[in-house]
């Protein structure tokens, strides 16, 4: 293995370890749910992504092939973490409201879908 490849892999692993430690520490030490939400969705996601990138570099340097598995896992992780964080934050904010304060949707779907929202493109 080349020296440059080993350096890149070591750099990616050290950076991902730092992000993973900061994310885990933040999850334990922060006070409420919205503060704790940033630790796993930001720092730990970058930590796991860094390890997967180090694995991709290793496969490319050592085996002379590009690993699509790690790339797909990284893309899935970076796409799903913000969506999960959004839903957790939405539920947390709605838990603080009373049922009377929620908007009336007049539909079978509850608060997540509004019936008066425009359906389709605007009419000329």
Secondary structure, 3 states (H helix, E strand, C coil): CCHHHHHHHHHHHHHHHHHHHHHHHHHHHCCCHHHHHHHHHHHHHHHHHHHHHHHHHHHHHHHCCCCHHHHHHHHHHHHHHHHHHHHHHHHHHHHCCCHHHCCCCCCCCHHHCCCCCCCCCCCC
